[in-house]
């Protein structure tokens, strides 16, 4: 047990010394730079970086936008969602990393894992918060289960691109009444996703 604690502490020190990885999405509307919090949300970060390193986001895109005017729960939710355009993820679901454990929050630019039930999330589908969406944190009012979503990164440059995507027409079809008026008729393509 002491050896495991020592190794964990050494790993944390090495991460701190090297800093967190950074990723750049090149999209049809411009670049989005992201810091990935390997130190605070290691499982979510690892899954996201796997998708980046394997080129799984290349040619995929941003396809869903939520604004106060199309949020059916009238909570003022503001975000864009992206990742794989297929509904079939390529990696297994990951364990949920709630914000009360990671210390992260859904503030402006936060990247988070999309999910249904707890433990069904994958970095195949993620979203970027615009403004304060702290009701998506652990204990927040958005989820009946109270577990919130897992933040794993933050946009460091390119929030203007994120807001351009969010402002696009969102009258695309949806099979779910809760997401009516939130899908882009034409996704904004991620031309490439690479570490920098």
C-alpha positions in Angstrom: 0.0 0.0 0.0 2.9 2.4 0.9 4.5 1.6 -2.5 1.3 2.3 -4.4 0.9 5.7 -2.6 4.6 6.5 -3.4 4.2 5.6 -7.0 0.9 7.7 -7.3 2.7 10.6 -5.7 5.6 10.3 -8.1 3.2 10.1 -11.0 1.4 13.2 -9.9 4.8 15.1 -9.5 5.8 14.0 -13.0 2.5 15.2 -14.5 2.9 18.5 -12.7 6.4 18.9 -13.9 5.5 18.1 -17.6 2.2 20.0 -17.6 -1.0 18.8 -19.0 -1.3 17.9 -22.7 -2.7 20.4 -25.2 -4.8 19.6 -28.3 -5.8 21.7 -31.3 -9.0 21.0 -33.2 -8.8 22.4 -36.8 -12.4 23.0 -37.8 -14.2 24.5 -40.8 -14.7 27.7 -38.8 -11.2 28.0 -37.2 -9.0 26.4 -34.5 -9.9 25.4 -31.0 -7.1 24.9 -28.5 -7.7 22.7 -25.4 -5.8 21.9 -22.2 -6.5 18.3 -21.2 -6.6 17.7 -17.4 -4.7 14.5 -17.1 -3.8 15.4 -13.5 -7.4 15.9 -12.4 -9.6 13.7 -14.6 -7.2 10.9 -15.7 -9.7 8.4 -17.1 -11.7 10.9 -19.2 -8.5 12.6 -20.3 -7.0 9.3 -21.4 -10.0 8.3 -23.4 -10.1 11.8 -25.1 -6.4 11.6 -25.9 -6.8 8.1 -27.3 -9.3 9.5 -29.7 -7.0 12.3 -30.6 -3.9 10.1 -31.0 -5.7 7.5 -33.1 -7.1 10.2 -35.5 -10.7 9.2 -34.5 -11.9 12.8 -34.5 -10.5 13.6 -37.9 -13.4 14.1 -40.3 -15.9 14.0 -37.5 -17.5 17.2 -36.1 -19.7 19.4 -33.9 -23.4 18.6 -34.5 -25.5 19.9 -31.6 -25.8 23.3 -30.1 -27.8 24.4 -27.0 -28.7 28.0 -26.3 -31.2 29.5 -23.8 -33.7 29.8 -26.6 -33.7 26.1 -27.4 -33.2 24.7 -23.9 -36.4 22.9 -23.1 -35.8 23.0 -19.4 -35.4 26.8 -19.4 -32.2 26.6 -17.3 -30.1 28.8 -19.7 -27.9 25.9 -20.7 -25.3 27.0 -23.3 -22.9 24.6 -25.0 -21.9 22.8 -28.2 -21.6 19.0 -28.6 -19.2 17.1 -30.8 -17.2 14.1 -31.4 -18.0 11.1 -33.6 -20.8 11.6 -36.0 -21.7 7.9 -35.7 -23.9 6.7 -32.8 -21.5 3.8 -32.3 -18.5 4.6 -30.0 -15.2 2.8 -30.7 -14.0 2.5 -27.1 -15.7 1.0 -24.0 -17.6 3.3 -21.6 -15.4 4.9 -18.9 -15.9 5.3 -15.2 -17.6 8.6 -14.3 -15.3 11.2 -12.8 -17.7 13.6 -10.9 -16.8 17.2 -10.3 -16.9 16.9 -6.6 -14.0 14.5 -6.8 -12.0 16.3 -9.6 -12.6 19.8 -8.2 -13.5 21.0 -11.8 -16.6 22.9 -12.8 -18.7 23.6 -15.9 -17.5 27.2 -16.4 -16.8 28.9 -19.7 -14.8 26.7 -22.0 -15.0 23.5 -19.9 -14.9 20.2 -21.9 -17.0 17.4 -20.5 -18.0 13.8 -21.3 -21.5 13.4 -22.6 -23.5 10.5 -21.1 -26.8 8.9 -20.4 -26.7 6.9 -17.2 -23.6 7.2 -14.9 -20.8 5.1 -16.4 -22.1 5.1 -20.0 -19.9 8.1 -21.1 -17.2 8.1 -23.7 -15.0 10.8 -25.2 -16.5 9.7 -28.5 -19.1 12.4 -27.5 -18.1 15.5 -25.6 -19.4 19.0 -25.1 -17.9 22.5 -24.5 -19.6 24.8 -22.0 -20.3 28.4 -22.9 -20.6 30.6 -19.8 -21.6 29.2 -16.4 -23.3 25.8 -16.6 -22.5 24.8 -13.0 -25.9 23.1 -12.8 -24.2 20.4 -14.8 -21.8 19.7 -11.9 -22.2 17.0 -9.3 -25.2 17.9 -7.2 -26.5 20.3 -9.9 -30.2 20.5 -10.9 -29.8 19.3 -14.5 -29.5 15.5 -13.9 -32.1 13.6 -11.8 -29.3 11.3 -10.6 -27.4 14.3 -9.2 -24.0 13.0 -10.5 -23.5 15.7 -13.2 -21.0 15.4 -16.0 -17.3 14.7 -16.0 -15.2 17.8 -16.9 -11.8 16.8 -18.3 -10.4 19.9 -20.1 -10.8 23.6 -21.0 -10.6 25.7 -24.1 -7.6 27.9 -23.9 -8.0 29.6 -27.3 -10.8 29.6 -29.8 -13.9 30.4 -27.8 -14.8 32.8 -30.6 -15.0 29.7 -32.9 -17.1 27.8 -30.3 -19.5 30.7 -30.2 -19.7 30.8 -34.0 -20.7 27.2 -34.0 -23.3 27.7 -31.3 -24.9 30.6 -33.3 -25.5 28.4 -36.4 -29.0 27.3 -37.5 -30.0 24.4 -35.4 -33.2 23.2 -37.2 -31.9 19.8 -38.0 -34.0 16.7 -37.3 -34.0 15.0 -33.9 -35.8 11.8 -32.8 -35.8 13.0 -29.2 -38.3 15.7 -28.1 -35.7 17.0 -25.5 -33.2 17.9 -28.3 -35.6 19.4 -30.9 -34.1 22.5 -32.4 -30.6 21.6 -31.3 -29.0 19.8 -34.2 -27.1 21.4 -37.0 -28.4 20.5 -40.4 -24.8 20.3 -41.5 -22.1 19.5 -38.8 -19.0 21.7 -38.5 -16.3 19.3 -39.5 -13.2 18.7 -37.3 -10.6 18.5 -40.1 -7.9 17.3 -37.6 -7.3 16.9 -33.9 -3.7 16.8 -32.8 -1.5 17.3 -29.8 0.6 20.4 -29.9 
